[in-house]
Amino acid sequence: MTQTPQRRMAELVRHQDPLCLPPGATVQEACTAMHARKVGAVLVTEGRALKGIFTGRDVIACMARGLDPARTLLGQVMTAAPATLPPEAPAMEALRILDDGGFRHLPVCRGGEVVGVVSRYDFRHQEHRRLDEETGFFEVLR
């Protein structure tokens, strides 16, 4: 059986224009932009430099804490210095990081600057199947 070549992160993000906002943007502005773009994450940037990520899960945490979305800044509630991968990294590596970290979005950066962002839904069935096989293999070793 022939093995399918692994996709690289660059292939997944090549046509992207990721949603980026500065740390001084409010949670309300982020939510409005996420809703308009139908995305689940905002990359928090200064210029193109990644400072953090703000996701739907962070919105829930803000509301649970009773924070005012019109006054709360992304820089106050974002996940600072999130895990990232370069565009040259294999897609399987990204899926492993997402699975191990229990999160849904992973920024793709080159030299600290944003290139794109992937979510676990961006991966093909074959990549999910391979991760399931690897996970099952390592469970047997425990």
C-alpha atoms as a printed R data frame, in Angstrom:
    type eleno elety resid chain resno       x      y      z
1   ATOM     1    CA   MET     A     1   0.000  0.000  0.000
2   ATOM     2    CA   THR     A     2   1.333  3.460 -0.907
3   ATOM     3    CA   GLN     A     3   1.626  6.024  1.845
4   ATOM     4    CA   THR     A     4   0.022  9.406  1.141
5   ATOM     5    CA   PRO     A     5   2.584 12.209  1.502
6   ATOM     6    CA   GLN     A     6   2.097 14.375  4.559
7   ATOM     7    CA   ARG     A     7   0.648 17.805  4.048
8   ATOM     8    CA   ARG     A     8   2.506 20.791  5.445
9   ATOM     9    CA   MET     A     9   0.976 23.625  7.435
10  ATOM    10    CA   ALA     A    10   1.671 25.985  4.520
11  ATOM    11    CA   GLU     A    11  -0.804 23.995  2.415
12  ATOM    12    CA   LEU     A    12  -3.537 24.421  5.019
13  ATOM    13    CA   VAL     A    13  -3.101 28.199  5.407
14  ATOM    14    CA   ARG     A    14  -1.994 29.276  1.916
15  ATOM    15    CA   HIS     A    15  -5.210 31.188  1.105
16  ATOM    16    CA   GLN     A    16  -5.952 32.491  4.587
17  ATOM    17    CA   ASP     A    17  -6.524 35.954  5.872
18  ATOM    18    CA   PRO     A    18  -6.700 35.172  9.593
19  ATOM    19    CA   LEU     A    19  -8.677 37.380 11.931
20  ATOM    20    CA   CYS     A    20  -6.164 39.499 13.848
21  ATOM    21    CA   LEU     A    21  -6.846 42.223 16.408
22  ATOM    22    CA   PRO     A    22  -4.516 44.210 18.682
23  ATOM    23    CA   PRO     A    23  -4.303 43.599 22.446
24  ATOM    24    CA   GLY     A    24  -6.163 46.894 22.974
25  ATOM    25    CA   ALA     A    25  -9.297 45.672 21.192
26  ATOM    26    CA   THR     A    26 -12.219 44.813 23.447
27  ATOM    27    CA   VAL     A    27 -13.801 41.420 23.953
28  ATOM    28    CA   GLN     A    28 -16.975 42.860 22.405
29  ATOM    29    CA   GLU     A    29 -15.070 43.905 19.267
30  ATOM    30    CA   ALA     A    30 -13.505 40.452 19.075
31  ATOM    31    CA   CYS     A    31 -16.871 38.721 19.441
32  ATOM    32    CA   THR     A    32 -18.422 40.938 16.775
33  ATOM    33    CA   ALA     A    33 -15.543 40.204 14.377
34  ATOM    34    CA   MET     A    34 -15.604 36.458 15.135
35  ATOM    35    CA   HIS     A    35 -19.346 36.355 14.483
36  ATOM    36    CA   ALA     A    36 -19.034 38.328 11.229
37  ATOM    37    CA   ARG     A    37 -16.197 36.115  9.942
38  ATOM    38    CA   LYS     A    38 -17.750 32.903 11.310
39  ATOM    39    CA   VAL     A    39 -14.527 31.889 13.059
40  ATOM    40    CA   GLY     A    40 -13.798 30.620 16.538
41  ATOM    41    CA   ALA     A    41 -10.555 32.449 17.256
42  ATOM    42    CA   VAL     A    42  -8.834 35.815 17.031
43  ATOM    43    CA   LEU     A    43  -5.069 36.050 16.767
44  ATOM    44    CA   VAL     A    44  -3.960 38.892 19.016
45  ATOM    45    CA   THR     A    45  -1.165 40.730 17.242
46  ATOM    46    CA   GLU     A    46   0.929 43.861 17.247
47  ATOM    47    CA   GLY     A    47   1.580 44.425 13.574
48  ATOM    48    CA   ARG     A    48   2.008 40.838 12.359
49  ATOM    49    CA   ALA     A    49   3.750 39.699 15.591
50  ATOM    50    CA   LEU     A    50   1.687 37.151 17.518
51  ATOM    51    CA   LYS     A    51   1.061 38.114 21.139
52  ATOM    52    CA   GLY     A    52  -1.750 35.703 21.987
53  ATOM    53    CA   ILE     A    53  -4.960 34.007 20.961
54  ATOM    54    CA   PHE     A    54  -8.559 34.620 22.037
55  ATOM    55    CA   THR     A    55 -11.156 31.908 21.385
56  ATOM    56    CA   GLY     A    56 -14.794 31.113 22.009
57  ATOM    57    CA   ARG     A    57 -13.739 29.313 25.176
58  ATOM    58    CA   ASP     A    58 -12.171 32.562 26.413
59  ATOM    59    CA   VAL     A    59 -15.462 34.360 25.763
60  ATOM    60    CA   ILE     A    60 -17.221 31.887 28.043
61  ATOM    61    CA   ALA     A    61 -14.558 32.360 30.735
62  ATOM    62    CA   CYS     A    62 -15.009 36.155 30.547
63  ATOM    63    CA   MET     A    63 -18.771 35.891 30.913
64  ATOM    64    CA   ALA     A    64 -18.450 33.404 33.785
65  ATOM    65    CA   ARG     A    65 -16.204 35.896 35.598
66  ATOM    66    CA   GLY     A    66 -18.733 38.689 35.038
67  ATOM    67    CA   LEU     A    67 -16.339 40.810 32.959
68  ATOM    68    CA   ASP     A    68 -17.803 43.626 30.886
69  ATOM    69    CA   PRO     A    69 -17.060 42.729 27.243
70  ATOM    70    CA   ALA     A    70 -17.215 46.408 26.212
71  ATOM    71    CA   ARG     A    71 -14.457 47.324 28.693
72  ATOM    72    CA   THR     A    72 -12.330 44.187 28.886
73  ATOM    73    CA   LEU     A    73  -9.312 44.214 26.577
74  ATOM    74    CA   LEU     A    74  -8.045 41.178 24.711
75  ATOM    75    CA   GLY     A    75  -4.612 41.714 26.219
76  ATOM    76    CA   GLN     A    76  -6.147 41.092 29.653
77  ATOM    77    CA   VAL     A    77  -7.874 37.803 28.823
78  ATOM    78    CA   MET     A    78  -6.062 36.245 25.862
79  ATOM    79    CA   THR     A    79  -3.885 33.168 26.085
80  ATOM    80    CA   ALA     A    80  -0.436 34.724 25.829
81  ATOM    81    CA   ALA     A    81   2.358 33.028 23.881
82  ATOM    82    CA   PRO     A    82   0.249 30.133 22.553
83  ATOM    83    CA   ALA     A    83   1.784 27.051 20.970
84  ATOM    84    CA   THR     A    84   2.597 27.641 17.289
85  ATOM    85    CA   LEU     A    85   4.066 25.779 14.337
86  ATOM    86    CA   PRO     A    86   5.994 27.026 11.305
87  ATOM    87    CA   PRO     A    87   4.529 26.662  7.796
88  ATOM    88    CA   GLU     A    88   7.041 23.892  7.028
89  ATOM    89    CA   ALA     A    89   5.764 21.632  9.840
90  ATOM    90    CA   PRO     A    90   3.771 18.524  8.913
91  ATOM    91    CA   ALA     A    91   0.022 18.630  9.461
92  ATOM    92    CA   MET     A    92   0.230 15.573 11.719
93  ATOM    93    CA   GLU     A    93   2.421 17.508 14.144
94  ATOM    94    CA   ALA     A    94  -0.271 20.177 14.435
95  ATOM    95    CA   LEU     A    95  -2.966 17.598 15.061
96  ATOM    96    CA   ARG     A    96  -0.815 15.997 17.785
97  ATOM    97    CA   ILE     A    97  -0.295 19.393 19.478
98  ATOM    98    CA   LEU     A    98  -4.023 20.159 19.353
99  ATOM    99    CA   ASP     A    99  -4.878 16.744 20.753
100 ATOM   100    CA   ASP     A   100  -2.228 16.804 23.500
101 ATOM   101    CA   GLY     A   101  -3.088 20.381 24.518
102 ATOM   102    CA   GLY     A   102  -6.843 19.906 24.382
103 ATOM   103    CA   PHE     A   103  -7.391 23.010 22.288
104 ATOM   104    CA   ARG     A   104  -8.985 23.660 18.903
105 ATOM   105    CA   HIS     A   105  -6.863 26.362 17.254
106 ATOM   106    CA   LEU     A   106  -3.155 26.554 16.467
107 ATOM   107    CA   PRO     A   107  -1.452 29.636 15.009
108 ATOM   108    CA   VAL     A   108   1.007 29.150 12.161
109 ATOM   109    CA   CYS     A   109   3.929 31.568 12.429
110 ATOM   110    CA   ARG     A   110   7.220 32.258 10.706
111 ATOM   111    CA   GLY     A   111   9.757 34.110 12.839
112 ATOM   112    CA   GLY     A   112   7.059 35.117 15.342
113 ATOM   113    CA   GLU     A   113   4.855 36.618 12.627
114 ATOM   114    CA   VAL     A   114   1.404 35.283 11.792
115 ATOM   115    CA   VAL     A   115   0.963 33.305  8.595
116 ATOM   116    CA   GLY     A   116  -2.375 31.682  9.461
117 ATOM   117    CA   VAL     A   117  -4.288 29.585 11.957
118 ATOM   118    CA   VAL     A   118  -5.641 26.050 11.789
119 ATOM   119    CA   SER     A   119  -8.392 24.356 13.719
120 ATOM   120    CA   ARG     A   120  -8.840 20.656 14.224
121 ATOM   121    CA   TYR     A   121 -11.591 20.792 11.568
122 ATOM   122    CA   ASP     A   122  -9.040 21.729  8.893
123 ATOM   123    CA   PHE     A   123  -7.555 18.242  8.862
124 ATOM   124    CA   ARG     A   124  -8.530 15.398  6.575
125 ATOM   125    CA   HIS     A   125  -9.965 12.108  7.680
126 ATOM   126    CA   GLN     A   126  -6.638 10.378  6.942
127 ATOM   127    CA   GLU     A   127  -4.819 12.604  9.441
128 ATOM   128    CA   HIS     A   128  -7.427 12.016 12.129
129 ATOM   129    CA   ARG     A   129  -7.282  8.255 11.453
130 ATOM   130    CA   ARG     A   130  -3.488  8.262 11.744
131 ATOM   131    CA   LEU     A   131  -3.676 10.129 15.066
132 ATOM   132    CA   ASP     A   132  -6.220  7.578 16.344
133 ATOM   133    CA   GLU     A   133  -3.866  4.759 15.311
134 ATOM   134    CA   GLU     A   134  -0.912  6.417 17.065
135 ATOM   135    CA   THR     A   135  -2.955  7.075 20.204
136 ATOM   136    CA   GLY     A   136  -4.113  3.459 20.303
137 ATOM   137    CA   PHE     A   137  -0.550  2.232 19.856
138 ATOM   138    CA   PHE     A   138   0.747  4.345 22.747
139 ATOM   139    CA   GLU     A   139  -2.168  3.277 24.981
140 ATOM   140    CA   VAL     A   140  -1.075 -0.362 24.493
141 ATOM   141    CA   LEU     A   141   2.441  0.571 25.631
142 ATOM   142    CA   ARG     A   142   1.241  2.006 28.956
